[in-house]
Amino acid sequence: MGCGKNYDTGSCVADILKDIVDAQNDIVENCCDTSCEQSINDLLCTNEVTNDLDTVPVILYCKDCKPFKGFGTTKNHHNKMNPILSSFIFRVKKVDKDNCAILELLLSDGESCGFDHMKDPTDQNTEDLEATGICITVDLDCFCHVTCLPAIRAFH
């Protein structure tokens, strides 16, 4: 897939993310060597007999060509907020008809990335990425580029 074709939404980033959501939803109920197409194929198991992959991790780039970093937090067992975490890597949960998407922050197991810890995606640990349960809503029309990482198992 490349920009320049006619897309359903008029946005190649939105259409790629919609394809990822569709593929992920086929694997998980409700809930080149490296490329978006390859990651989707790996997720759908078209190249292997079986796998336990459930997520195509993505990095999004704003229109100024800078990678997008998302922020969020969870509550602890005392119903108080934990420290704010950040991530450059996301699992696409949903894309609606208006190009709004729900993204879940992905972090390596035990990683607690604060605001200043990561300056760009190369600072983030990609080993054993996991779903955090921290979701944000974004307008996909604000992005001009998506990088798909190899498909992973984010739900352990």
C-alpha positions as CSV (number, residue, x, y, z in Angstrom):
1,M,0.0,0.0,0.0
2,G,1.2,3.4,-0.7
3,C,-0.2,6.9,-0.6
4,G,-1.5,8.1,-3.9
5,K,-4.3,5.5,-4.3
6,N,-8.0,6.2,-3.7
7,Y,-8.7,5.3,-0.1
8,D,-12.0,4.7,1.6
9,T,-11.3,7.5,4.1
10,G,-9.1,9.7,2.0
11,S,-6.3,9.1,4.5
12,C,-3.7,6.3,4.0
13,V,-2.7,6.4,7.7
14,A,-6.4,5.9,8.7
15,D,-6.9,3.1,6.2
16,I,-3.8,1.2,7.3
17,L,-4.8,1.5,10.9
18,K,-8.3,0.3,10.0
19,D,-6.8,-2.8,8.3
20,I,-4.8,-3.5,11.4
21,V,-7.9,-3.2,13.6
22,D,-9.7,-5.6,11.4
23,A,-6.9,-8.1,11.4
24,Q,-6.4,-7.8,15.2
25,N,-10.2,-8.2,15.8
26,D,-10.0,-11.5,13.8
27,I,-7.4,-12.8,16.3
28,V,-8.6,-11.4,19.6
29,E,-12.2,-11.2,20.5
30,N,-13.3,-7.7,21.6
31,C,-10.7,-7.1,23.5
32,C,10.4,-5.9,2.6
33,D,11.0,-8.0,5.9
34,T,9.4,-5.4,8.0
35,S,6.4,-3.4,6.7
36,C,2.8,-2.8,7.5
37,E,1.7,-5.4,5.0
38,Q,4.2,-8.0,6.3
39,S,3.1,-7.4,9.9
40,I,-0.6,-7.8,8.9
41,N,0.2,-11.0,7.1
42,D,2.2,-12.3,10.1
43,L,-0.8,-11.5,12.3
44,L,-3.2,-13.3,10.1
45,C,-0.8,-16.2,9.9
46,T,-0.6,-16.3,6.1
47,N,3.1,-17.2,6.2
48,E,3.1,-19.7,9.1
49,V,1.0,-22.7,10.2
50,T,0.1,-21.2,13.6
51,N,1.1,-18.4,15.8
52,D,-0.1,-16.6,18.9
53,L,0.3,-13.1,17.6
54,D,-2.4,-10.5,18.4
55,T,-1.1,-7.1,17.8
56,V,0.7,-5.0,15.1
57,P,2.6,-2.3,17.1
58,V,2.6,1.1,15.4
59,I,4.6,4.3,15.6
60,L,2.8,7.4,14.3
61,Y,4.3,10.6,13.0
62,C,2.8,14.0,13.2
63,K,2.6,16.3,10.2
64,D,5.9,18.0,11.4
65,C,7.5,14.5,10.9
66,K,8.2,14.1,14.6
67,P,7.1,10.8,16.3
68,F,4.0,11.0,18.4
69,K,4.3,10.1,22.1
70,G,1.2,9.3,24.1
71,F,0.8,9.7,27.8
72,G,-1.5,8.1,30.4
73,T,-1.8,6.5,33.7
74,T,-3.6,3.8,35.7
75,K,-5.0,3.7,39.2
76,N,-3.4,1.8,42.1
77,H,-5.3,-0.5,44.5
78,H,-6.0,2.6,46.7
79,N,-7.8,4.2,43.8
80,K,-5.1,6.8,43.5
81,M,-3.3,7.6,40.2
82,N,0.0,6.0,39.5
83,P,2.8,8.0,37.8
84,I,2.1,9.1,34.2
85,L,3.7,6.8,31.6
86,S,4.6,7.5,28.0
87,S,5.1,5.5,24.9
88,F,5.8,6.0,21.2
89,I,4.4,2.5,20.4
90,F,0.7,1.7,20.3
91,R,-1.9,-1.0,19.6
92,V,-4.8,0.3,17.5
93,K,-8.0,-0.6,19.3
94,K,-10.6,1.1,17.1
95,V,-10.9,3.5,14.2
96,D,-14.3,5.2,13.6
97,K,-15.7,6.7,10.4
98,D,-14.5,10.1,11.3
99,N,-10.8,9.0,11.5
100,C,-10.8,9.1,15.3
101,A,-8.8,6.2,16.8
102,I,-8.4,4.6,20.2
103,L,-4.8,3.7,20.8
104,E,-3.4,1.6,23.7
105,L,0.1,2.4,25.0
106,L,2.5,-0.6,24.7
107,L,5.4,-0.9,27.0
108,S,7.9,-3.6,27.8
109,D,7.1,-5.7,30.9
110,G,8.0,-3.7,34.0
111,E,9.1,-0.6,32.0
112,S,7.9,2.6,33.5
113,C,8.7,5.3,31.0
114,G,8.2,8.8,32.4
115,F,8.1,12.1,30.5
116,D,11.8,12.7,30.2
117,H,13.0,9.1,29.9
118,M,12.4,8.8,26.1
119,K,13.3,11.4,23.6
120,D,12.4,9.3,20.5
121,P,11.3,5.8,19.6
122,T,14.8,4.4,19.6
123,D,15.0,5.1,23.4
124,Q,12.0,2.7,24.0
125,N,12.6,-0.9,24.8
126,T,10.7,-3.1,22.3
127,E,11.5,-6.5,23.9
128,D,8.4,-8.2,25.3
129,L,6.0,-5.3,24.5
130,E,2.7,-5.7,26.4
131,A,-0.7,-4.0,26.4
132,T,-1.0,-1.5,29.3
133,G,-4.7,-0.9,29.4
134,I,-3.9,2.8,29.0
135,C,-5.9,4.1,26.0
136,I,-5.9,7.5,24.3
137,T,-8.1,9.0,21.6
138,V,-6.4,10.6,18.6
139,D,-7.5,12.3,15.4
140,L,-5.8,10.4,12.6
141,D,-6.0,13.4,10.3
142,C,-3.1,14.8,12.4
143,F,-0.7,12.2,11.2
144,C,1.2,11.8,8.0
145,H,3.2,8.6,8.5
146,V,2.8,5.2,10.2
147,T,5.5,2.7,10.9
148,C,4.4,-0.9,11.6
149,L,6.7,-3.0,13.8
150,P,6.7,-6.8,13.5
151,A,3.5,-8.5,14.9
152,I,3.7,-9.5,18.5
153,R,1.7,-11.1,21.3
154,A,0.8,-8.2,23.6
155,F,-1.7,-10.1,25.8
156,H,0.2,-12.6,28.0
